[in-house]
Amino acid sequence: MERRAIGSGSAWEERGGYSRAVVAGRHVFVAGTAPIMPGDADPPPDPYGQTRRCLEIVEAALREAGCGLEHVVRTRLLMTDPSFAPEVLRAHGEAFRDVRPVCTGVVVGLLDPRWLVEVEVDAILPE
């Protein structure tokens, strides 16, 4: 099976020894994606803005892999507070309203106290 790693240039990837995404056959696995900003600037202060930023990074990785948001089959939404769910789901719904992937939401602690949300996706490359 063909395997290809995709990086985003994040210092976290190099330090942690992981890739933003991995293409394995027709499957694309995008790592948990935090709202990392250029130059390590502060992320948006709200769950909606952070989810949108996470999805921008995810979409860039998918495009490099050869697909897009329309090819996503599973999402995982990680948030630090359950009260964030409506805003996280609003951003998710804007991105995936017509795609309707399976979705799991989980309340967790994240590595950077500025992060409120992290998004992980799996996609299938088009034939």
PLY file of the C-alpha trace (Angstrom):
ply
format ascii 1.0
element vertex 127
property float x
property float y
property float z
element edge 126
property int vertex1
property int vertex2
end_header
0.00 0.00 0.00
1.25 3.45 -0.90
1.79 5.79 2.07
2.50 9.53 1.88
2.99 11.98 4.75
1.81 15.59 4.50
3.17 18.30 6.79
1.88 21.78 7.46
5.16 23.23 8.69
3.96 23.43 12.29
6.71 23.21 14.89
4.44 20.81 16.80
4.76 18.23 14.01
8.55 18.27 14.06
8.77 18.21 17.87
6.17 15.45 18.20
7.27 13.34 15.25
3.94 13.31 13.44
2.38 14.49 10.19
-0.57 16.78 9.63
-2.03 14.09 7.38
-1.17 10.67 6.04
-2.46 9.24 2.78
-2.62 5.44 2.90
-4.07 3.95 -0.26
-7.28 5.93 -0.86
-7.64 6.87 2.82
-6.61 10.28 4.17
-6.16 10.66 7.92
-5.78 14.22 9.20
-4.32 14.56 12.69
-6.01 16.45 15.46
-5.75 20.02 14.20
-5.61 22.90 16.64
-6.25 26.55 15.73
-2.56 27.31 15.19
-1.97 30.74 13.70
0.96 31.95 11.58
3.87 33.03 13.75
2.22 31.40 16.78
-0.13 34.37 17.09
-3.07 34.00 19.41
-5.95 32.03 17.88
-9.44 33.51 17.65
-10.85 33.90 21.19
-14.09 32.01 20.53
-14.98 28.37 19.76
-16.64 29.25 16.44
-13.59 31.18 15.18
-11.22 28.48 16.38
-13.23 25.73 14.69
-13.20 27.69 11.43
-9.40 28.09 11.73
-8.97 24.36 12.41
-11.07 23.57 9.33
-8.95 25.92 7.17
-5.84 23.97 8.17
-7.63 20.65 7.64
-8.85 21.74 4.21
-5.33 22.74 3.15
-4.03 19.29 4.16
-6.87 17.58 2.28
-6.16 19.64 -0.86
-2.50 18.65 -0.71
-3.61 15.01 -0.36
-5.78 15.33 -3.49
-9.27 15.77 -2.08
-11.40 18.25 -0.19
-13.97 18.67 2.54
-16.51 16.99 0.28
-14.54 13.72 0.64
-14.60 13.64 4.45
-16.32 10.61 5.95
-15.59 11.11 9.68
-14.94 14.10 11.93
-13.96 14.29 15.57
-14.59 17.54 17.42
-12.56 17.96 20.58
-13.51 20.89 22.81
-12.50 21.99 26.29
-16.03 22.83 27.48
-19.37 21.24 26.58
-20.97 24.69 26.38
-18.88 25.29 23.22
-20.78 22.59 21.29
-23.37 24.88 19.65
-20.71 27.18 18.17
-18.38 24.33 17.23
-21.27 22.55 15.51
-22.31 25.77 13.75
-18.86 26.03 12.12
-18.86 22.28 11.40
-22.30 22.54 9.83
-21.22 25.38 7.55
-18.35 23.25 6.27
-20.14 19.90 6.07
-23.87 20.65 5.67
-24.09 18.79 2.36
-21.38 16.20 3.10
-22.84 14.92 6.38
-19.86 12.85 7.65
-20.20 10.83 10.82
-19.17 13.01 13.74
-18.05 12.54 17.33
-17.79 15.34 19.89
-15.63 14.94 22.98
-14.79 17.21 25.90
-11.05 17.12 26.61
-8.08 19.06 27.90
-5.84 20.43 25.12
-2.09 21.07 25.13
-2.15 24.87 24.79
-4.43 26.82 27.16
-5.35 29.17 24.27
-6.93 26.29 22.35
-10.61 25.67 22.89
-11.11 23.30 19.95
-9.27 20.69 17.92
-10.62 18.93 14.81
-9.64 15.56 13.34
-10.95 14.13 10.06
-10.77 11.04 7.85
-11.46 11.22 4.12
-11.48 8.95 1.08
-9.69 10.05 -2.09
-11.88 10.23 -5.19
-11.35 7.50 -7.76
0 1
1 2
2 3
3 4
4 5
5 6
6 7
7 8
8 9
9 10
10 11
11 12
12 13
13 14
14 15
15 16
16 17
17 18
18 19
19 20
20 21
21 22
22 23
23 24
24 25
25 26
26 27
27 28
28 29
29 30
30 31
31 32
32 33
33 34
34 35
35 36
36 37
37 38
38 39
39 40
40 41
41 42
42 43
43 44
44 45
45 46
46 47
47 48
48 49
49 50
50 51
51 52
52 53
53 54
54 55
55 56
56 57
57 58
58 59
59 60
60 61
61 62
62 63
63 64
64 65
65 66
66 67
67 68
68 69
69 70
70 71
71 72
72 73
73 74
74 75
75 76
76 77
77 78
78 79
79 80
80 81
81 82
82 83
83 84
84 85
85 86
86 87
87 88
88 89
89 90
90 91
91 92
92 93
93 94
94 95
95 96
96 97
97 98
98 99
99 100
100 101
101 102
102 103
103 104
104 105
105 106
106 107
107 108
108 109
109 110
110 111
111 112
112 113
113 114
114 115
115 116
116 117
117 118
118 119
119 120
120 121
121 122
122 123
123 124
124 125
125 126
